[in-house]
């Protein structure tokens, strides 16, 4: 492979990408690369993968679906982390009636 041609293609491809981060879709490769997986990458990395024949730019619809799925997954992870931080204090009915339940009653004993 002629390196001049390779780097010229790389510069052209990178120049054609206007956004700093783009969504790319993987292509099948002889070394076992799976096709159809989406990822977000900096334009330099995306250009290299496109020129090497390992990926293609995602369409607007594919990029939007990927970003929505990523946002949903992040919200779910944040909710799960919040649910783990919630603390519960068990108060018996008698303590609740006396007004002695909760952390103050435990510290006072």
Backbone as XML, in Angstrom:
<?xml version="1.0"?>
<chain id="A" units="angstrom">
  <residue number="1" name="UNK">
    <atom name="N" x="0.844" y="-1.179" z="0.000"/>
    <atom name="CA" x="0.000" y="0.000" z="0.000"/>
    <atom name="C" x="0.890" y="1.243" z="0.000"/>
  </residue>
  <residue number="2" name="UNK">
    <atom name="N" x="0.513" y="2.191" z="-0.800"/>
    <atom name="CA" x="1.242" y="3.451" z="-0.881"/>
    <atom name="C" x="0.825" y="4.336" z="0.293"/>
  </residue>
  <residue number="3" name="UNK">
    <atom name="N" x="1.766" y="4.696" z="1.136"/>
    <atom name="CA" x="1.452" y="5.488" z="2.320"/>
    <atom name="C" x="0.937" y="6.876" z="1.982"/>
  </residue>
  <residue number="4" name="UNK">
    <atom name="N" x="1.430" y="7.453" z="0.900"/>
    <atom name="CA" x="0.939" y="8.773" z="0.497"/>
    <atom name="C" x="-0.555" y="8.724" z="0.213"/>
  </residue>
  <residue number="5" name="UNK">
    <atom name="N" x="-0.967" y="7.718" z="-0.529"/>
    <atom name="CA" x="-2.386" y="7.560" z="-0.878"/>
    <atom name="C" x="-3.205" y="7.302" z="0.379"/>
  </residue>
  <residue number="6" name="UNK">
    <atom name="N" x="-2.688" y="6.444" z="1.259"/>
    <atom name="CA" x="-3.397" y="6.108" z="2.499"/>
    <atom name="C" x="-3.642" y="7.362" z="3.332"/>
  </residue>
  <residue number="7" name="UNK">
    <atom name="N" x="-2.592" y="8.136" z="3.577"/>
    <atom name="CA" x="-2.741" y="9.326" z="4.408"/>
    <atom name="C" x="-3.557" y="10.418" z="3.714"/>
  </residue>
  <residue number="8" name="UNK">
    <atom name="N" x="-3.518" y="10.457" z="2.398"/>
    <atom name="CA" x="-4.366" y="11.401" z="1.665"/>
    <atom name="C" x="-5.841" y="11.032" z="1.867"/>
  </residue>
  <residue number="9" name="UNK">
    <atom name="N" x="-6.160" y="9.735" z="1.764"/>
    <atom name="CA" x="-7.538" y="9.282" z="2.009"/>
    <atom name="C" x="-7.950" y="9.582" z="3.440"/>
  </residue>
  <residue number="10" name="UNK">
    <atom name="N" x="-7.028" y="9.373" z="4.371"/>
    <atom name="CA" x="-7.304" y="9.620" z="5.774"/>
    <atom name="C" x="-7.629" y="11.103" z="6.010"/>
  </residue>
  <residue number="11" name="UNK">
    <atom name="N" x="-6.846" y="11.984" z="5.437"/>
    <atom name="CA" x="-7.099" y="13.431" z="5.585"/>
    <atom name="C" x="-8.420" y="13.822" z="4.932"/>
  </residue>
  <residue number="12" name="UNK">
    <atom name="N" x="-8.715" y="13.278" z="3.754"/>
    <atom name="CA" x="-9.973" y="13.602" z="3.066"/>
    <atom name="C" x="-11.173" y="13.132" z="3.869"/>
  </residue>
  <residue number="13" name="UNK">
    <atom name="N" x="-11.078" y="11.915" z="4.390"/>
    <atom name="CA" x="-12.190" y="11.358" z="5.163"/>
    <atom name="C" x="-12.394" y="12.159" z="6.443"/>
  </residue>
  <residue number="14" name="UNK">
    <atom name="N" x="-11.319" y="12.487" z="7.128"/>
    <atom name="CA" x="-11.415" y="13.269" z="8.357"/>
    <atom name="C" x="-11.963" y="14.671" z="8.061"/>
  </residue>
  <residue number="15" name="UNK">
    <atom name="N" x="-11.567" y="15.256" z="6.939"/>
    <atom name="CA" x="-12.067" y="16.570" z="6.558"/>
    <atom name="C" x="-13.554" y="16.561" z="6.223"/>
  </residue>
  <residue number="16" name="UNK">
    <atom name="N" x="-14.049" y="15.436" z="5.740"/>
    <atom name="CA" x="-15.468" y="15.334" z="5.386"/>
    <atom name="C" x="-16.362" y="15.195" z="6.610"/>
  </residue>
  <residue number="17" name="UNK">
    <atom name="N" x="-15.772" y="14.836" z="7.747"/>
    <atom name="CA" x="-16.544" y="14.685" z="8.983"/>
    <atom name="C" x="-16.564" y="16.031" z="9.684"/>
  </residue>
  <residue number="18" name="UNK">
    <atom name="N" x="-17.759" y="16.590" z="9.874"/>
    <atom name="CA" x="-17.866" y="17.945" z="10.422"/>
    <atom name="C" x="-17.942" y="17.978" z="11.946"/>
  </residue>
  <residue number="19" name="UNK">
    <atom name="N" x="-18.445" y="16.921" z="12.570"/>
    <atom name="CA" x="-18.629" y="16.912" z="14.022"/>
    <atom name="C" x="-17.391" y="16.341" z="14.709"/>
  </residue>
  <residue number="20" name="UNK">
    <atom name="N" x="-17.104" y="16.770" z="15.944"/>
    <atom name="CA" x="-15.934" y="16.227" z="16.639"/>
    <atom name="C" x="-16.103" y="14.761" z="17.041"/>
  </residue>
  <residue number="21" name="UNK">
    <atom name="N" x="-17.353" y="14.327" z="17.295"/>
    <atom name="CA" x="-17.634" y="12.937" z="17.630"/>
    <atom name="C" x="-18.751" y="12.444" z="16.721"/>
  </residue>
  <residue number="22" name="UNK">
    <atom name="N" x="-18.576" y="11.269" z="16.138"/>
    <atom name="CA" x="-19.583" y="10.708" z="15.237"/>
    <atom name="C" x="-19.876" y="9.266" z="15.626"/>
  </residue>
  <residue number="23" name="UNK">
    <atom name="N" x="-21.033" y="8.798" z="15.188"/>
    <atom name="CA" x="-21.404" y="7.404" z="15.406"/>
    <atom name="C" x="-20.977" y="6.618" z="14.176"/>
  </residue>
  <residue number="24" name="UNK">
    <atom name="N" x="-20.301" y="5.497" z="14.418"/>
    <atom name="CA" x="-19.871" y="4.621" z="13.333"/>
    <atom name="C" x="-20.493" y="3.251" z="13.534"/>
  </residue>
  <residue number="25" name="UNK">
    <atom name="N" x="-20.648" y="2.524" z="12.427"/>
    <atom name="CA" x="-21.190" y="1.170" z="12.443"/>
    <atom name="C" x="-20.095" y="0.237" z="11.938"/>
  </residue>
  <residue number="26" name="UNK">
    <atom name="N" x="-19.827" y="-0.812" z="12.691"/>
    <atom name="CA" x="-18.751" y="-1.729" z="12.312"/>
    <atom name="C" x="-19.133" y="-2.548" z="11.083"/>
  </residue>
  <residue number="27" name="UNK">
    <atom name="N" x="-18.107" y="-2.957" z="10.359"/>
    <atom name="CA" x="-18.255" y="-3.813" z="9.181"/>
    <atom name="C" x="-17.598" y="-5.160" z="9.475"/>
  </residue>
  <residue number="28" name="UNK">
    <atom name="N" x="-18.012" y="-6.217" z="8.782"/>
    <atom name="CA" x="-17.349" y="-7.512" z="9.017"/>
    <atom name="C" x="-15.900" y="-7.450" z="8.524"/>
  </residue>
  <residue number="29" name="UNK">
    <atom name="N" x="-15.014" y="-8.086" z="9.272"/>
    <atom name="CA" x="-13.607" y="-8.116" z="8.877"/>
    <atom name="C" x="-13.124" y="-9.559" z="8.843"/>
  </residue>
  <residue number="30" name="UNK">
    <atom name="N" x="-12.074" y="-9.828" z="8.075"/>
    <atom name="CA" x="-11.572" y="-11.205" z="7.984"/>
    <atom name="C" x="-11.031" y="-11.742" z="9.304"/>
  </residue>
  <residue number="31" name="UNK">
    <atom name="N" x="-10.640" y="-10.858" z="10.205"/>
    <atom name="CA" x="-10.092" y="-11.326" z="11.477"/>
    <atom name="C" x="-11.155" y="-11.497" z="12.560"/>
  </residue>
  <residue number="32" name="UNK">
    <atom name="N" x="-12.421" y="-11.557" z="12.176"/>
    <atom name="CA" x="-13.492" y="-11.862" z="13.124"/>
    <atom name="C" x="-14.296" y="-10.672" z="13.601"/>
  </residue>
  <residue number="33" name="UNK">
    <atom name="N" x="-14.088" y="-9.492" z="13.040"/>
    <atom name="CA" x="-14.866" y="-8.324" z="13.440"/>
    <atom name="C" x="-16.343" y="-8.499" z="13.109"/>
  </residue>
  <residue number="34" name="UNK">
    <atom name="N" x="-17.190" y="-8.146" z="14.056"/>
    <atom name="CA" x="-18.631" y="-8.314" z="13.865"/>
    <atom name="C" x="-19.236" y="-7.078" z="13.211"/>
  </residue>
  <residue number="35" name="UNK">
    <atom name="N" x="-20.152" y="-7.297" z="12.326"/>
    <atom name="CA" x="-20.811" y="-6.200" z="11.608"/>
    <atom name="C" x="-22.011" y="-5.689" z="12.389"/>
  </residue>
  <residue number="36" name="UNK">
    <atom name="N" x="-22.305" y="-4.398" z="12.216"/>
    <atom name="CA" x="-23.532" y="-3.831" z="12.748"/>
    <atom name="C" x="-23.449" y="-3.273" z="14.158"/>
  </residue>
  <residue number="37" name="UNK">
    <atom name="N" x="-22.291" y="-3.270" z="14.791"/>
    <atom name="CA" x="-22.179" y="-2.716" z="16.132"/>
    <atom name="C" x="-21.923" y="-1.213" z="16.037"/>
  </residue>
  <residue number="38" name="UNK">
    <atom name="N" x="-22.673" y="-0.455" z="16.808"/>
    <atom name="CA" x="-22.541" y="0.998" z="16.778"/>
    <atom name="C" x="-21.653" y="1.468" z="17.917"/>
  </residue>
  <residue number="39" name="UNK">
    <atom name="N" x="-20.915" y="2.546" z="17.657"/>
    <atom name="CA" x="-20.066" y="3.160" z="18.674"/>
    <atom name="C" x="-19.885" y="4.627" z="18.328"/>
  </residue>
  <residue number="40" name="UNK">
    <atom name="N" x="-19.625" y="5.429" z="19.352"/>
    <atom name="CA" x="-19.330" y="6.833" z="19.123"/>
    <atom name="C" x="-17.827" y="7.009" z="19.251"/>
  </residue>
  <residue number="41" name="UNK">
    <atom name="N" x="-17.241" y="7.729" z="18.311"/>
    <atom name="CA" x="-15.785" y="7.881" z="18.287"/>
    <atom name="C" x="-15.401" y="9.287" z="17.850"/>
  </residue>
  <residue number="42" name="UNK">
    <atom name="N" x="-14.211" y="9.733" z="18.252"/>
    <atom name="CA" x="-13.716" y="11.012" z="17.735"/>
    <atom name="C" x="-13.520" y="10.908" z="16.228"/>
  </residue>
  <residue number="43" name="UNK">
    <atom name="N" x="-13.599" y="12.027" z="15.546"/>
    <atom name="CA" x="-13.547" y="11.978" z="14.090"/>
    <atom name="C" x="-12.226" y="11.414" z="13.578"/>
  </residue>
  <residue number="44" name="UNK">
    <atom name="N" x="-11.121" y="11.594" z="14.299"/>
    <atom name="CA" x="-9.834" y="11.042" z="13.862"/>
    <atom name="C" x="-9.871" y="9.513" z="13.858"/>
  </residue>
  <residue number="45" name="UNK">
    <atom name="N" x="-10.424" y="8.938" z="14.915"/>
    <atom name="CA" x="-10.520" y="7.478" z="15.017"/>
    <atom name="C" x="-11.514" y="6.951" z="13.991"/>
  </residue>
  <residue number="46" name="UNK">
    <atom name="N" x="-12.636" y="7.642" z="13.853"/>
    <atom name="CA" x="-13.650" y="7.225" z="12.884"/>
    <atom name="C" x="-13.076" y="7.233" z="11.466"/>
  </residue>
  <residue number="47" name="UNK">
    <atom name="N" x="-12.337" y="8.272" z="11.108"/>
    <atom name="CA" x="-11.747" y="8.355" z="9.770"/>
    <atom name="C" x="-10.792" y="7.189" z="9.537"/>
  </residue>
  <residue number="48" name="UNK">
    <atom name="N" x="-9.967" y="6.864" z="10.529"/>
    <atom name="CA" x="-9.027" y="5.755" z="10.395"/>
    <atom name="C" x="-9.767" y="4.430" z="10.191"/>
  </residue>
  <residue number="49" name="UNK">
    <atom name="N" x="-10.833" y="4.217" z="10.960"/>
    <atom name="CA" x="-11.580" y="2.964" z="10.833"/>
    <atom name="C" x="-12.287" y="2.882" z="9.484"/>
  </residue>
  <residue number="50" name="UNK">
    <atom name="N" x="-12.758" y="4.008" z="8.976"/>
    <atom name="CA" x="-13.432" y="4.024" z="7.669"/>
    <atom name="C" x="-12.430" y="3.720" z="6.563"/>
  </residue>
  <residue number="51" name="UNK">
    <atom name="N" x="-11.275" y="4.371" z="6.590"/>
    <atom name="CA" x="-10.257" y="4.155" z="5.562"/>
    <atom name="C" x="-9.740" y="2.714" z="5.611"/>
  </residue>
  <residue number="52" name="UNK">
    <atom name="N" x="-9.631" y="2.144" z="6.818"/>
    <atom name="CA" x="-9.157" y="0.760" z="6.955"/>
    <atom name="C" x="-10.232" y="-0.269" z="6.606"/>
  </residue>
  <residue number="53" name="UNK">
    <atom name="N" x="-11.456" y="0.176" z="6.338"/>
    <atom name="CA" x="-12.529" y="-0.740" z="5.956"/>
    <atom name="C" x="-13.131" y="-1.499" z="7.123"/>
  </residue>
  <residue number="54" name="UNK">
    <atom name="N" x="-13.002" y="-0.951" z="8.308"/>
    <atom name="CA" x="-13.530" y="-1.614" z="9.507"/>
    <atom name="C" x="-14.863" y="-1.030" z="9.970"/>
  </residue>
  <residue number="55" name="UNK">
    <atom name="N" x="-15.234" y="0.144" z="9.438"/>
    <atom name="CA" x="-16.479" y="0.788" z="9.858"/>
    <atom name="C" x="-16.963" y="1.733" z="8.764"/>
  </residue>
  <residue number="56" name="UNK">
    <atom name="N" x="-18.197" y="2.193" z="8.955"/>
    <atom name="CA" x="-18.786" y="3.206" z="8.079"/>
    <atom name="C" x="-19.494" y="4.208" z="8.968"/>
  </residue>
  <residue number="57" name="UNK">
    <atom name="N" x="-19.723" y="5.392" z="8.428"/>
    <atom name="CA" x="-20.477" y="6.389" z="9.182"/>
    <atom name="C" x="-21.929" y="5.932" z="9.319"/>
  </residue>
  <residue number="58" name="UNK">
    <atom name="N" x="-22.513" y="6.183" z="10.458"/>
    <atom name="CA" x="-23.913" y="5.837" z="10.678"/>
    <atom name="C" x="-24.799" y="6.868" z="9.994"/>
  </residue>
  <residue number="59" name="UNK">
    <atom name="N" x="-25.967" y="6.431" z="9.566"/>
    <atom name="CA" x="-26.945" y="7.374" z="9.024"/>
    <atom name="C" x="-27.495" y="8.215" z="10.176"/>
  </residue>
  <residue number="60" name="UNK">
    <atom name="N" x="-28.206" y="9.268" z="9.861"/>
    <atom name="CA" x="-28.791" y="10.118" z="10.905"/>
    <atom name="C" x="-29.725" y="9.310" z="11.805"/>
  </residue>
  <residue number="61" name="UNK">
    <atom name="N" x="-30.520" y="8.419" z="11.203"/>
    <atom name="CA" x="-31.454" y="7.595" z="11.978"/>
    <atom name="C" x="-30.704" y="6.659" z="12.914"/>
  </residue>
  <residue number="62" name="UNK">
    <atom name="N" x="-29.654" y="6.004" z="12.406"/>
    <atom name="CA" x="-28.864" y="5.085" z="13.226"/>
    <atom name="C" x="-28.182" y="5.829" z="14.372"/>
  </residue>
  <residue number="63" name="UNK">
    <atom name="N" x="-27.656" y="7.013" z="14.086"/>
    <atom name="CA" x="-26.989" y="7.802" z="15.124"/>
    <atom name="C" x="-27.984" y="8.229" z="16.199"/>
  </residue>
  <residue number="64" name="UNK">
    <atom name="N" x="-29.171" y="8.651" z="15.779"/>
    <atom name="CA" x="-30.189" y="9.073" z="16.739"/>
    <atom name="C" x="-30.629" y="7.900" z="17.619"/>
  </residue>
  <residue number="65" name="UNK">
    <atom name="N" x="-30.846" y="6.732" z="17.014"/>
    <atom name="CA" x="-31.219" y="5.548" z="17.788"/>
    <atom name="C" x="-30.126" y="5.174" z="18.776"/>
  </residue>
  <residue number="66" name="UNK">
    <atom name="N" x="-28.870" y="5.222" z="18.343"/>
    <atom name="CA" x="-27.753" y="4.883" z="19.221"/>
    <atom name="C" x="-27.691" y="5.841" z="20.406"/>
  </residue>
  <residue number="67" name="UNK">
    <atom name="N" x="-27.816" y="7.117" z="20.147"/>
    <atom name="CA" x="-27.721" y="8.108" z="21.229"/>
    <atom name="C" x="-28.902" y="8.001" z="22.190"/>
  </residue>
  <residue number="68" name="UNK">
    <atom name="N" x="-30.094" y="7.699" z="21.673"/>
    <atom name="CA" x="-31.257" y="7.504" z="22.551"/>
    <atom name="C" x="-31.062" y="6.281" z="23.432"/>
  </residue>
  <residue number="69" name="UNK">
    <atom name="N" x="-30.568" y="5.185" z="22.852"/>
    <atom name="CA" x="-30.324" y="3.969" z="23.628"/>
    <atom name="C" x="-29.254" y="4.213" z="24.693"/>
  </residue>
  <residue number="70" name="UNK">
    <atom name="N" x="-28.233" y="4.970" z="24.346"/>
    <atom name="CA" x="-27.176" y="5.289" z="25.304"/>
    <atom name="C" x="-27.728" y="6.138" z="26.440"/>
  </residue>
  <residue number="71" name="UNK">
    <atom name="N" x="-28.569" y="7.105" z="26.125"/>
    <atom name="CA" x="-29.169" y="7.963" z="27.151"/>
    <atom name="C" x="-30.075" y="7.152" z="28.077"/>
  </residue>
  <residue number="72" name="UNK">
    <atom name="N" x="-30.863" y="6.231" z="27.503"/>
    <atom name="CA" x="-31.724" y="5.373" z="28.330"/>
    <atom name="C" x="-30.883" y="4.513" z="29.263"/>
  </residue>
  <residue number="73" name="UNK">
    <atom name="N" x="-29.812" y="3.936" z="28.752"/>
    <atom name="CA" x="-28.947" y="3.085" z="29.575"/>
    <atom name="C" x="-28.299" y="3.894" z="30.695"/>
  </residue>
  <residue number="74" name="UNK">
    <atom name="N" x="-27.906" y="5.116" z="30.415"/>
    <atom name="CA" x="-27.287" y="5.951" z="31.443"/>
    <atom name="C" x="-28.304" y="6.316" z="32.526"/>
  </residue>
  <residue number="75" name="UNK">
    <atom name="N" x="-29.532" y="6.658" z="32.113"/>
    <atom name="CA" x="-30.575" y="6.972" z="33.104"/>
    <atom name="C" x="-30.854" y="5.763" z="33.986"/>
  </residue>
  <residue number="76" name="UNK">
    <atom name="N" x="-30.929" y="4.576" z="33.384"/>
    <atom name="CA" x="-31.183" y="3.357" z="34.158"/>
    <atom name="C" x="-30.050" y="3.098" z="35.147"/>
  </residue>
  <residue number="77" name="UNK">
    <atom name="N" x="-28.820" y="3.325" z="34.726"/>
    <atom name="CA" x="-27.677" y="3.116" z="35.619"/>
    <atom name="C" x="-27.702" y="4.121" z="36.770"/>
  </residue>
  <residue number="78" name="UNK">
    <atom name="N" x="-28.052" y="5.368" z="36.479"/>
    <atom name="CA" x="-28.139" y="6.384" z="37.534"/>
    <atom name="C" x="-29.245" y="6.047" z="38.521"/>
  </residue>
  <residue number="79" name="UNK">
    <atom name="N" x="-30.393" y="5.566" z="38.027"/>
    <atom name="CA" x="-31.500" y="5.183" z="38.912"/>
    <atom name="C" x="-31.108" y="4.000" z="39.778"/>
  </residue>
  <residue number="80" name="UNK">
    <atom name="N" x="-30.389" y="3.040" z="39.208"/>
    <atom name="CA" x="-29.946" y="1.881" z="39.983"/>
    <atom name="C" x="-28.962" y="2.306" z="41.070"/>
  </residue>
  <residue number="81" name="UNK">
    <atom name="N" x="-28.069" y="3.225" z="40.747"/>
    <atom name="CA" x="-27.104" y="3.710" z="41.738"/>
    <atom name="C" x="-27.832" y="4.472" z="42.843"/>
  </residue>
  <residue number="82" name="UNK">
    <atom name="N" x="-28.841" y="5.246" z="42.492"/>
    <atom name="CA" x="-29.614" y="5.985" z="43.482"/>
    <atom name="C" x="-30.382" y="5.028" z="44.385"/>
  </residue>
  <residue number="83" name="UNK">
    <atom name="N" x="-30.944" y="3.979" z="43.803"/>
    <atom name="CA" x="-31.697" y="3.000" z="44.588"/>
    <atom name="C" x="-30.801" y="2.288" z="45.596"/>
  </residue>
  <residue number="84" name="UNK">
    <atom name="N" x="-29.543" y="2.100" z="45.275"/>
    <atom name="CA" x="-28.620" y="1.444" z="46.203"/>
    <atom name="C" x="-28.274" y="2.352" z="47.376"/>
  </residue>
  <residue number="85" name="UNK">
    <atom name="N" x="-28.361" y="3.668" z="47.189"/>
    <atom name="CA" x="-27.990" y="4.602" z="48.244"/>
    <atom name="C" x="-29.126" y="4.908" z="49.214"/>
  </residue>
  <residue number="86" name="UNK">
    <atom name="N" x="-30.343" y="4.535" z="48.897"/>
    <atom name="CA" x="-31.480" y="4.833" z="49.763"/>
    <atom name="C" x="-31.367" y="4.010" z="51.036"/>
  </residue>
  <residue number="87" name="UNK">
    <atom name="N" x="-31.499" y="4.675" z="52.193"/>
    <atom name="CA" x="-31.417" y="3.990" z="53.472"/>
    <atom name="C" x="-32.805" y="3.925" z="54.094"/>
  </residue>
  <residue number="88" name="UNK">
    <atom name="N" x="-33.087" y="2.811" z="54.723"/>
    <atom name="CA" x="-34.392" y="2.600" z="55.328"/>
    <atom name="C" x="-34.199" y="2.319" z="56.808"/>
  </residue>
  <residue number="89" name="UNK">
    <atom name="N" x="-35.025" y="2.946" z="57.657"/>
    <atom name="CA" x="-35.016" y="2.683" z="59.087"/>
    <atom name="C" x="-36.331" y="2.011" z="59.439"/>
  </residue>
  <residue number="90" name="UNK">
    <atom name="N" x="-36.241" y="0.866" z="60.088"/>
    <atom name="CA" x="-37.434" y="0.129" z="60.484"/>
    <atom name="C" x="-37.841" y="0.590" z="61.882"/>
  </residue>
  <residue number="91" name="UNK">
    <atom name="N" x="-39.083" y="1.015" z="62.011"/>
    <atom name="CA" x="-39.617" y="1.503" z="63.277"/>
    <atom name="C" x="-40.838" y="0.668" z="63.615"/>
  </residue>
  <residue number="92" name="UNK">
    <atom name="N" x="-40.864" y="0.155" z="64.837"/>
    <atom name="CA" x="-42.031" y="-0.633" z="65.242"/>
    <atom name="C" x="-43.203" y="0.298" z="65.480"/>
  </residue>
  <residue number="93" name="UNK">
    <atom name="N" x="-44.383" y="-0.264" z="65.527"/>
    <atom name="CA" x="-45.587" y="0.531" z="65.723"/>
    <atom name="C" x="-45.582" y="1.205" z="67.084"/>
  </residue>
  <residue number="94" name="UNK">
    <atom name="N" x="-45.086" y="0.499" z="68.084"/>
    <atom name="CA" x="-45.040" y="1.066" z="69.435"/>
    <atom name="C" x="-44.097" y="2.271" z="69.487"/>
  </residue>
  <residue number="95" name="UNK">
    <atom name="N" x="-42.939" y="2.157" z="68.856"/>
    <atom name="CA" x="-41.995" y="3.275" z="68.830"/>
    <atom name="C" x="-42.578" y="4.461" z="68.080"/>
  </residue>
  <residue number="96" name="UNK">
    <atom name="N" x="-43.304" y="4.192" z="67.013"/>
    <atom name="CA" x="-43.908" y="5.260" z="66.229"/>
    <atom name="C" x="-44.955" y="6.007" z="67.046"/>
  </residue>
  <residue number="97" name="UNK">
    <atom name="N" x="-45.737" y="5.259" z="67.860"/>
    <atom name="CA" x="-46.765" y="5.903" z="68.678"/>
    <atom name="C" x="-46.146" y="6.755" z="69.775"/>
  </residue>
  <residue number="98" name="UNK">
    <atom name="N" x="-45.020" y="6.276" z="70.330"/>
    <atom name="CA" x="-44.345" y="7.030" z="71.383"/>
    <atom name="C" x="-43.553" y="8.206" z="70.818"/>
  </residue>
  <residue number="99" name="UNK">
    <atom name="N" x="-43.268" y="8.139" z="69.531"/>
    <atom name="CA" x="-42.444" y="9.182" z="68.937"/>
    <atom name="C" x="-40.975" y="8.942" z="69.188"/>
  </residue>
  <residue number="100" name="UNK">
    <atom name="N" x="-40.622" y="7.703" z="69.512"/>
    <atom name="CA" x="-39.239" y="7.382" z="69.825"/>
    <atom name="C" x="-38.533" y="6.652" z="68.696"/>
  </residue>
  <residue number="101" name="UNK">
    <atom name="N" x="-39.130" y="6.578" z="67.533"/>
    <atom name="CA" x="-38.512" y="5.842" z="66.436"/>
    <atom name="C" x="-37.450" y="6.666" z="65.737"/>
  </residue>
  <residue number="102" name="UNK">
    <atom name="N" x="-36.702" y="6.023" z="64.919"/>
    <atom name="CA" x="-35.723" y="6.709" z="64.095"/>
    <atom name="C" x="-34.347" y="6.764" z="64.717"/>
  </residue>
  <residue number="103" name="UNK">
    <atom name="N" x="-33.459" y="7.471" z="64.087"/>
    <atom name="CA" x="-32.054" y="7.522" z="64.507"/>
    <atom name="C" x="-31.861" y="8.160" z="65.888"/>
  </residue>
  <residue number="104" name="UNK">
    <atom name="N" x="-32.727" y="9.123" z="66.275"/>
    <atom name="CA" x="-32.548" y="9.766" z="67.568"/>
    <atom name="C" x="-32.758" y="8.767" z="68.696"/>
  </residue>
  <residue number="105" name="UNK">
    <atom name="N" x="-33.740" y="7.881" z="68.579"/>
    <atom name="CA" x="-34.009" y="6.879" z="69.599"/>
    <atom name="C" x="-32.853" y="5.916" z="69.738"/>
  </residue>
  <residue number="106" name="UNK">
    <atom name="N" x="-32.233" y="5.570" z="68.633"/>
    <atom name="CA" x="-31.116" y="4.622" z="68.657"/>
    <atom name="C" x="-29.920" y="5.267" z="69.344"/>
  </residue>
  <residue number="107" name="UNK">
    <atom name="N" x="-29.628" y="6.511" z="69.069"/>
    <atom name="CA" x="-28.497" y="7.204" z="69.666"/>
    <atom name="C" x="-28.719" y="7.433" z="71.164"/>
  </residue>
  <residue number="108" name="UNK">
    <atom name="N" x="-29.975" y="7.657" z="71.556"/>
    <atom name="CA" x="-30.278" y="7.940" z="72.944"/>
    <atom name="C" x="-30.194" y="6.731" z="73.838"/>
  </residue>
  <residue number="109" name="UNK">
    <atom name="N" x="-30.265" y="5.526" z="73.337"/>
    <atom name="CA" x="-30.251" y="4.311" z="74.139"/>
    <atom name="C" x="-28.873" y="3.901" z="74.530"/>
  </residue>
</chain>
